[in-house]
């Protein structure tokens, strides 16, 4: 069974929202999905529902999942949505908790492996700091690095790429653009900038800035299931496309639970390491008013 870890340091990159929506959408398609919350802040845990049954059994309202004192020994809990039940799949959550911040790398790896038992697909949400992602990287078959198309966010990408290479050198990684705005130059320029430094690893799917993660989380619903108006439906389509691409990469779309081979051209080379930072820090040359502004202006 493939294990996909979402990693990233910048808050607001939609890392958790992506982990939640991919988990939910894959389960809707009939897969047995396990979501492992490896974030001590338990963002994924607090964004999913649990049932609250009062003594008189008259109240079946929803409330957020509770964190656990010892996530490494706690059992998974079932998360139910009508969409998942109708599709014949299942979603199981291994909840987060503060003790994850003190856990050894080997403990977290064993925790993820234990949680994977019986699953068709495992999604791991990680801590919003680099050292908290090492164990999920090591446990993963595929690492996803979400990033916004801004100077600050793009500067952190090489750091995470280098970490994947150091911690899990045989594990492929992909870069996901989030919070994209089609009419903004940063969104238009970011794909070329990423492709120049890390050829072949940018996902074709992207998540638009209209993704209302906070609103959907407040309703304890993954964004992919949260469709109130036309804008939400467009975001839902983006998460569906992301799930399709990840299932294809992991082989699940082909009916096999093995990661597809990664070609040499898909792996960034050391010569590319400084390209992004250089491009961001270099002052833009003079250009005709009709041409696009230089990528260096992406830096705030």
C-alpha positions as CSV (number, residue, x, y, z in Angstrom):
1,X,0.0,0.0,0.0
2,X,1.4,3.4,-0.9
3,X,2.2,6.0,1.7
4,X,2.0,9.7,0.7
5,X,3.4,12.3,3.1
6,X,2.5,16.0,2.7
7,X,5.3,18.2,4.1
8,X,5.9,22.0,4.3
9,X,6.8,24.7,6.7
10,X,4.8,27.7,5.7
11,X,1.5,28.1,7.4
12,X,-1.4,28.5,4.9
13,X,0.1,26.4,2.1
14,X,-3.0,24.1,2.3
15,X,-0.9,21.2,3.4
16,X,-3.5,19.9,5.8
17,X,-6.4,20.8,3.5
18,X,-4.7,18.8,0.7
19,X,-4.1,15.8,3.0
20,X,-7.7,15.8,4.1
21,X,-9.3,16.2,0.7
22,X,-7.1,13.6,-1.0
23,X,-7.9,11.2,1.8
24,X,-11.6,11.8,1.5
25,X,-11.8,11.8,-2.3
26,X,-9.8,8.5,-2.5
27,X,-12.1,6.9,0.1
28,X,-15.1,8.2,-1.9
29,X,-13.7,6.2,-4.9
30,X,-13.9,3.0,-2.9
31,X,-10.4,2.8,-1.4
32,X,-9.7,1.9,2.2
33,X,-7.8,5.0,3.2
34,X,-5.9,5.7,6.4
35,X,-5.0,9.3,7.4
36,X,-2.2,9.6,9.9
37,X,-2.0,13.0,11.7
38,X,1.7,13.3,12.6
39,X,1.3,17.0,13.5
40,X,1.6,17.7,17.2
41,X,-0.8,20.6,16.6
42,X,-3.4,18.0,15.4
43,X,-4.7,20.2,12.6
44,X,-6.1,17.3,10.6
45,X,-7.6,15.7,13.7
46,X,-9.5,18.8,14.7
47,X,-10.8,19.3,11.2
48,X,-12.7,15.9,11.0
49,X,-15.9,15.0,12.8
50,X,-16.9,12.6,15.5
51,X,-20.4,11.7,16.5
52,X,-21.7,13.0,19.9
53,X,-24.4,10.8,21.3
54,X,-26.1,12.0,24.4
55,X,-27.5,9.7,27.1
56,X,-31.0,9.9,25.6
57,X,-29.6,9.1,22.1
58,X,-31.7,11.9,20.7
59,X,-28.6,14.0,19.7
60,X,-26.4,12.7,16.9
61,X,-24.7,16.1,16.2
62,X,-21.1,16.4,15.0
63,X,-18.1,17.6,17.1
64,X,-14.4,17.8,16.3
65,X,-12.2,14.7,16.8
66,X,-10.3,14.8,20.1
67,X,-6.6,14.6,20.2
68,X,-5.0,11.8,22.2
69,X,-2.5,11.8,25.0
70,X,-0.3,9.1,23.3
71,X,-0.9,9.1,19.5
72,X,1.8,6.4,19.0
73,X,-0.3,3.8,20.9
74,X,-3.8,5.0,20.1
75,X,-6.0,3.0,17.7
76,X,-7.5,4.5,14.6
77,X,-11.0,5.8,14.5
78,X,-13.5,5.6,11.7
79,X,-14.6,8.9,10.0
80,X,-17.9,8.7,8.2
81,X,-19.3,10.8,5.4
82,X,-22.2,10.0,3.2
83,X,-20.0,10.4,0.1
84,X,-17.6,7.8,1.3
85,X,-20.3,5.3,2.4
86,X,-22.0,5.6,-1.0
87,X,-18.7,4.9,-2.8
88,X,-18.0,1.8,-0.8
89,X,-14.7,3.1,0.7
90,X,-13.6,3.9,4.2
91,X,-11.6,6.5,6.0
92,X,-9.7,5.8,9.2
93,X,-7.9,8.5,11.2
94,X,-5.0,8.0,13.5
95,X,-5.2,11.2,15.6
96,X,-2.5,13.6,16.5
97,X,-1.2,14.8,19.8
98,X,1.5,16.9,21.5
99,X,3.6,13.8,22.4
100,X,4.5,13.6,18.7
101,X,6.9,16.6,19.2
102,X,9.1,14.5,21.5
103,X,8.8,11.2,19.7
104,X,11.9,9.6,18.2
105,X,12.1,9.3,14.4
106,X,12.0,5.5,14.6
107,X,8.9,5.6,16.8
108,X,7.0,7.8,14.3
109,X,8.0,5.6,11.4
110,X,6.8,2.5,13.2
111,X,3.6,4.4,14.0
112,X,2.9,5.1,10.4
113,X,3.7,1.6,9.4
114,X,1.3,0.2,12.0
115,X,-1.4,2.6,10.9
116,X,-1.0,1.4,7.3
117,X,-2.1,-2.2,8.1
118,X,-5.2,-3.1,6.1
119,X,-5.2,0.1,4.0
120,X,-5.1,0.6,0.3
121,X,-3.7,4.1,0.7
122,X,-2.1,6.0,3.5
123,X,-2.0,9.8,3.7
124,X,0.3,11.5,6.3
125,X,-0.1,15.1,7.4
126,X,3.0,16.4,9.1
127,X,4.3,19.1,11.5
128,X,4.7,22.6,10.1
129,X,8.5,22.6,10.7
130,X,11.3,20.8,9.0
131,X,12.5,18.4,11.7
132,X,8.9,17.2,12.2
133,X,8.8,15.9,8.7
134,X,11.9,13.6,8.7
135,X,10.1,10.5,10.0
136,X,7.1,10.9,7.6
137,X,9.5,11.4,4.8
138,X,11.3,8.2,5.8
139,X,8.1,6.2,6.0
140,X,6.7,7.5,2.7
141,X,6.6,6.1,-0.8
142,X,5.9,9.6,-2.2
143,X,6.5,13.0,-0.7
144,X,4.4,16.0,-1.7
145,X,5.6,19.5,-1.1
146,X,2.8,22.1,-1.3
147,X,3.9,25.7,-1.9
148,X,2.3,29.0,-2.7
149,X,3.6,30.9,-5.7
150,X,5.2,33.6,-3.6
151,X,8.8,34.5,-3.0
152,X,8.9,33.4,0.7
153,X,7.1,30.2,0.0
154,X,9.2,29.2,-3.0
155,X,12.5,29.8,-1.1
156,X,11.6,27.1,1.3
157,X,11.1,24.5,-1.4
158,X,14.8,23.7,-1.9
159,X,15.2,23.2,1.8
160,X,12.5,20.5,1.8
161,X,13.8,18.9,-1.4
162,X,17.3,18.6,0.1
163,X,15.8,17.1,3.2
164,X,14.0,14.4,1.2
165,X,17.2,13.6,-0.6
166,X,19.2,13.4,2.7
167,X,16.6,11.5,4.8
168,X,15.0,9.3,2.1
169,X,17.2,9.5,-1.0
170,X,15.2,6.7,-2.8
171,X,11.9,8.3,-2.2
172,X,10.4,10.4,-5.1
173,X,8.9,13.8,-4.4
174,X,6.5,16.1,-6.2
175,X,5.9,19.9,-5.8
176,X,2.3,21.1,-5.7
177,X,1.3,24.7,-6.3
178,X,-1.4,26.0,-4.1
179,X,-3.3,29.2,-3.7
180,X,-2.9,30.0,-7.4
181,X,-4.6,33.0,-9.0
182,X,-4.7,32.8,-12.8
183,X,-4.5,36.6,-13.4
184,X,-1.5,37.2,-11.1
185,X,2.0,37.2,-12.5
186,X,3.4,35.2,-9.6
187,X,1.1,32.3,-10.5
188,X,2.0,32.5,-14.1
189,X,5.8,32.6,-13.5
190,X,6.0,30.0,-10.7
191,X,5.7,26.9,-12.8
192,X,8.6,27.8,-15.0
193,X,10.7,28.8,-12.0
194,X,10.0,25.4,-10.4
195,X,10.6,23.5,-13.6
196,X,13.9,25.2,-14.2
197,X,15.2,24.1,-10.8
198,X,13.4,20.8,-10.4
199,X,12.5,19.5,-13.8
200,X,9.8,16.9,-14.0
201,X,8.6,17.0,-10.3
202,X,5.9,19.7,-10.4
203,X,2.4,18.2,-10.3
204,X,0.1,19.2,-13.1
205,X,-2.8,19.7,-10.7
206,X,-2.9,22.9,-8.7
207,X,-5.2,24.3,-6.0
208,X,-6.6,27.8,-6.5
209,X,-6.6,30.5,-3.9
210,X,-10.4,30.4,-3.7
211,X,-10.1,27.1,-1.6
212,X,-12.0,28.0,1.5
213,X,-10.2,25.6,3.8
214,X,-11.1,27.5,7.0
215,X,-14.8,27.6,6.2
216,X,-14.9,23.9,5.4
217,X,-12.9,23.0,8.4
218,X,-15.3,25.0,10.6
219,X,-18.0,22.7,9.3
220,X,-15.9,19.6,9.8
221,X,-16.0,18.8,6.1
222,X,-13.0,18.2,3.8
223,X,-12.8,20.9,1.2
224,X,-13.4,18.4,-1.6
225,X,-16.9,17.7,-0.1
226,X,-17.6,21.4,0.6
227,X,-19.5,22.8,-2.4
228,X,-21.9,25.6,-1.6
229,X,-21.4,27.9,-4.6
230,X,-19.8,27.8,-8.0
231,X,-16.4,28.9,-6.6
232,X,-16.4,26.0,-4.2
233,X,-17.2,23.5,-7.0
234,X,-14.2,24.8,-8.9
235,X,-12.0,24.1,-5.9
236,X,-13.6,20.7,-5.5
237,X,-12.7,19.9,-9.2
238,X,-9.1,20.9,-8.4
239,X,-8.9,18.5,-5.5
240,X,-10.4,15.7,-7.6
241,X,-7.8,16.3,-10.2
242,X,-5.0,16.2,-7.6
243,X,-6.3,12.9,-6.2
244,X,-6.5,11.4,-9.7
245,X,-2.9,12.4,-10.4
246,X,-1.6,11.0,-7.1
247,X,-3.5,7.8,-7.5
248,X,-1.9,7.5,-11.0
249,X,1.6,8.1,-9.6
250,X,1.1,5.5,-6.9
251,X,-0.3,2.9,-9.3
252,X,-3.6,2.7,-7.6
253,X,-5.4,4.1,-10.6
254,X,-4.0,1.1,-12.5
255,X,-5.2,-1.3,-9.9
256,X,-1.8,-1.9,-8.4
257,X,-0.5,-0.8,-5.0
258,X,3.0,-0.1,-6.1
259,X,4.6,3.2,-6.9
260,X,5.3,3.7,-10.6
261,X,9.0,3.9,-11.6
262,X,10.5,7.4,-11.5
263,X,12.6,8.2,-14.5
264,X,16.1,9.8,-14.1
265,X,14.7,13.0,-15.8
266,X,12.2,13.4,-12.9
267,X,14.9,13.8,-10.3
268,X,16.4,17.2,-9.8
269,X,20.2,17.4,-10.0
270,X,22.5,19.2,-7.6
271,X,23.3,21.8,-10.3
272,X,19.8,23.1,-9.8
273,X,20.1,23.7,-6.1
274,X,20.7,27.5,-6.2
275,X,18.6,28.4,-9.2
276,X,15.4,29.4,-7.4
277,X,17.0,31.5,-4.8
278,X,19.2,33.2,-7.4
279,X,16.3,33.9,-9.6
280,X,14.3,35.4,-6.7
281,X,17.1,37.6,-5.4
282,X,18.4,38.9,-8.7
283,X,17.1,42.4,-9.5
284,X,15.0,42.4,-12.7
285,X,16.6,43.8,-15.8
286,X,14.9,46.6,-17.7
287,X,12.2,45.2,-20.0
288,X,9.7,46.7,-22.4
289,X,6.3,47.6,-20.9
290,X,4.6,45.0,-23.0
291,X,6.7,42.1,-21.7
292,X,6.2,40.2,-18.4
293,X,8.2,41.4,-15.4
294,X,11.2,39.5,-14.3
295,X,10.9,36.6,-12.0
296,X,13.2,38.3,-9.5
297,X,10.4,40.6,-8.6
298,X,8.5,37.7,-7.0
299,X,10.6,38.3,-3.9
300,X,8.7,40.6,-1.5
